[in-house]
Amino acid sequence: MHNKIRELRQANGLTQEELASRVCVSRQTIISLETGRYDPSIHLAYRIAQTFQKPIEEVFTFDKDGELQC
């Protein structure tokens, strides 16, 4: 999964700490999200998208290469 968190955060003049506080997670979680080491729960993805007043699909994009095979 890819995301635009860093881009949106910087465009809105927020620090990682400020964003973390707004979505009720740690700064480390924001760092992990921005670097792609962690994929958020749907609830966290929703809170982040709401913070930027964007639909989830504008903040997060699914990487089809990582799709599960049946």
N, CA, C and O of each residue as an XYZ file, in Angstrom:
280
protein
N       0.848     -1.169      0.000
C       0.000      0.000      0.000
C       0.898      1.238      0.000
O       1.883      1.308      0.734
N       0.546      2.185     -0.816
C       1.274      3.451     -0.864
C       0.387      4.529     -0.250
O      -0.835      4.385     -0.198
N       1.010      5.607      0.214
C       0.206      6.691      0.771
C       0.851      8.046      0.495
O       2.022      8.141      0.128
N       0.051      9.082      0.683
C       0.497     10.463      0.480
C       0.537     11.222      1.801
O       0.389     12.444      1.827
N       0.734     10.502      2.884
C       0.682     11.141      4.199
C       1.729     12.241      4.334
O       1.405     13.356      4.741
N       2.972     11.942      4.000
C       4.031     12.942      4.153
C       3.716     14.185      3.302
O       3.815     15.315      3.780
N       3.344     13.964      2.067
C       3.021     15.067      1.157
C       1.871     15.926      1.710
O       1.966     17.153      1.732
N       0.808     15.286      2.148
C      -0.341     16.021      2.682
C      -0.007     16.702      3.998
O      -0.430     17.831      4.247
N       0.747     16.018      4.832
C       1.135     16.602      6.128
C       1.952     17.864      5.917
O       1.688     18.889      6.545
N       2.940     17.796      5.040
C       3.785     18.958      4.784
C       3.000     20.087      4.118
O       3.202     21.257      4.444
N       2.114     19.748      3.197
C       1.297     20.764      2.515
C       0.377     21.490      3.500
O       0.013     22.646      3.285
N       0.008     20.802      4.579
C      -0.857     21.390      5.592
C      -0.079     21.984      6.762
O      -0.674     22.438      7.740
N       1.244     21.982      6.664
C       2.079     22.594      7.690
C       2.057     21.878      9.026
O       2.200     22.506     10.075
N       1.879     20.558      8.993
C       1.845     19.783     10.231
C       3.156     19.040     10.439
O       3.773     18.569      9.483
N       3.572     18.938     11.680
C       4.701     18.081     12.016
C       4.171     16.658     12.195
O       2.962     16.441     12.275
N       5.078     15.706     12.257
C       4.668     14.326     12.521
C       3.993     14.234     13.881
O       3.008     13.512     14.036
N       4.502     14.942     14.846
C       3.933     14.941     16.191
C       2.519     15.508     16.194
O       1.634     14.959     16.850
N       2.297     16.601     15.468
C       0.966     17.208     15.409
C      -0.045     16.273     14.745
O      -1.169     16.123     15.226
N       0.360     15.647     13.641
C      -0.543     14.703     12.981
C      -0.838     13.523     13.898
O      -1.986     13.094     14.016
N       0.185     13.006     14.536
C       0.008     11.883     15.460
C      -1.012     12.236     16.549
O      -1.882     11.428     16.873
N      -0.902     13.421     17.101
C      -1.825     13.866     18.142
C      -3.256     13.950     17.609
O      -4.199     13.559     18.297
N      -3.416     14.451     16.407
C      -4.759     14.602     15.823
C      -5.441     13.263     15.544
O      -6.667     13.168     15.610
N      -4.660     12.234     15.235
C      -5.265     10.934     14.905
C      -5.074      9.909     16.028
O      -5.375      8.728     15.856
N      -4.568     10.373     17.186
C      -4.450      9.547     18.403
C      -3.518      8.353     18.251
O      -3.851      7.238     18.655
N      -2.351      8.592     17.667
C      -1.308      7.565     17.584
C       0.016      8.201     17.988
O       0.076      9.402     18.252
N       1.068      7.406     18.034
C       2.389      7.932     18.365
C       3.065      8.509     17.117
O       2.684      8.210     15.986
N       4.073      9.337     17.360
C       4.871      9.867     16.256
C       5.538      8.720     15.495
O       5.668      8.772     14.272
N       5.960      7.685     16.228
C       6.587      6.523     15.591
C       5.641      5.858     14.590
O       6.079      5.384     13.542
N       4.364      5.824     14.907
C       3.388      5.244     13.976
C       3.330      6.067     12.699
O       3.284      5.505     11.605
N       3.332      7.379     12.821
C       3.316      8.248     11.633
C       4.579      8.023     10.811
O       4.509      7.940      9.585
N       5.724      7.926     11.461
C       6.976      7.659     10.751
C       6.873      6.339      9.998
O       7.249      6.256      8.829
N       6.366      5.312     10.665
C       6.238      3.992     10.025
C       5.268      4.026      8.851
O       5.504      3.366      7.839
N       4.198      4.773      8.969
C       3.256      4.913      7.861
C       3.900      5.638      6.685
O       3.779      5.203      5.539
N       4.581      6.740      6.968
C       5.197      7.539      5.902
C       6.285      6.768      5.159
O       6.481      6.974      3.961
N       6.977      5.904      5.842
C       8.060      5.144      5.202
C       7.584      3.818      4.622
O       8.372      3.085      4.024
N       6.301      3.506      4.795
C       5.753      2.293      4.217
C       6.041      1.026      4.987
O       5.838     -0.071      4.466
N       6.511      1.150      6.217
C       6.793     -0.036      7.035
C       5.550     -0.577      7.722
O       5.572     -1.673      8.282
N       4.469      0.189      7.680
C       3.259     -0.174      8.406
C       2.056      0.251      7.588
O       2.018      1.368      7.072
N       1.064     -0.638      7.461
C      -0.206     -0.308      6.822
C      -1.231     -0.074      7.925
O      -1.323     -0.868      8.862
N      -2.000      1.005      7.825
C      -2.936      1.335      8.896
C      -4.180      0.452      8.882
O      -4.527     -0.142      7.860
N      -4.832      0.378     10.013
C      -6.159     -0.235     10.078
C      -7.106      0.672      9.304
O      -6.779      1.826      9.029
N      -8.254      0.161      8.961
C      -9.238      0.981      8.246
C      -9.669      2.170      9.102
O      -9.933      3.252      8.578
N      -9.739      1.972     10.406
C     -10.125      3.070     11.300
C      -9.080      4.189     11.299
O      -9.423      5.369     11.242
N      -7.818      3.808     11.363
C      -6.759      4.811     11.341
C      -6.687      5.491      9.976
O      -6.500      6.705      9.899
N      -6.830      4.729      8.915
C      -6.825      5.313      7.569
C      -7.939      6.341      7.436
O      -7.744      7.400      6.839
N      -9.100      6.032      7.988
C     -10.236      6.956      7.948
C      -9.924      8.236      8.729
O     -10.194      9.337      8.251
N      -9.356      8.089      9.929
C      -9.025      9.278     10.739
C      -8.006     10.163     10.035
O      -8.111     11.389     10.071
N      -7.022      9.541      9.397
C      -6.005     10.313      8.675
C      -6.651     11.041      7.494
O      -6.419     12.233      7.294
N      -7.453     10.325      6.721
C      -8.115     10.938      5.569
C      -9.013     12.095      6.013
O      -9.037     13.142      5.367
N      -9.741     11.916      7.097
C     -10.605     12.977      7.612
C      -9.804     14.194      8.059
O     -10.249     15.328      7.886
N      -8.638     13.965      8.626
C      -7.780     15.073      9.052
C      -7.423     15.963      7.872
O      -7.352     17.185      8.004
N      -7.198     15.342      6.719
C      -6.837     16.097      5.520
C      -8.049     16.441      4.657
O      -7.903     17.017      3.579
N      -9.242     16.090      5.131
C     -10.495     16.329      4.417
C     -10.447     15.751      3.006
O     -10.814     16.405      2.030
N      -9.982     14.505      2.931
C      -9.855     13.779      1.658
C     -10.529     12.420      1.805
O     -10.624     11.892      2.913
N     -11.000     11.848      0.693
C     -11.452     10.459      0.758
C     -10.241      9.542      0.954
O      -9.129      9.884      0.552
N     -10.455      8.402      1.561
C      -9.367      7.454      1.819
C      -8.592      7.161      0.537
O      -7.366      7.050      0.564
N      -9.301      7.036     -0.582
C      -8.661      6.681     -1.854
C      -7.667      7.732     -2.346
O      -6.791      7.422     -3.153
N      -7.796      8.968     -1.870
C      -6.843     10.012     -2.260
C      -5.596     10.014     -1.375
O      -4.575     10.600     -1.734
N      -5.684      9.370     -0.242
C      -4.554      9.315      0.682
C      -3.795      7.992      0.541
O      -2.566      7.961      0.604
N      -4.538      6.910      0.352
C      -3.946      5.574      0.278
C      -4.269      4.922     -1.058
O      -5.400      4.993     -1.539
N      -3.262      4.285     -1.653
C      -3.480      3.517     -2.882
C      -2.965      2.099     -2.665
O      -1.917      1.881     -2.056
N      -3.718      1.162     -3.169
C      -3.383     -0.251     -3.003
C      -2.372     -0.667     -4.053
O      -2.532     -0.365     -5.236
N      -1.335     -1.358     -3.622
C      -0.312     -1.880     -4.514
C      -0.738     -3.264     -4.976
O      -0.648     -4.224     -4.211
N      -1.198     -3.383     -6.208
C      -1.706     -4.661     -6.721
C      -0.634     -5.744     -6.762
O      -0.971     -6.928     -6.770
N       0.634     -5.381     -6.789
C       1.703     -6.380     -6.771
C       1.735     -7.142     -5.453
O       2.215     -8.275     -5.403
N       1.228     -6.530     -4.384
C       1.210     -7.182     -3.096
C      -0.076     -7.921     -2.821
O      -0.296     -8.395     -1.707
N      -0.931     -8.026     -3.821
C      -2.237     -8.663     -3.667
C      -2.100    -10.159     -3.373
O      -1.241    -10.839     -3.934
N      -2.956    -10.651     -2.493
C      -2.956    -12.064     -2.141
C      -3.483    -12.901     -3.314
O      -4.399    -12.485     -4.025
N      -2.908    -14.047     -3.496
C      -3.344    -14.970     -4.541
C      -4.118    -16.120     -3.892
O      -3.742    -16.596     -2.821
N      -5.184    -16.560     -4.532
C      -5.974    -17.705     -4.021
C      -5.424    -18.994     -4.580
O      -5.941    -20.069     -4.277
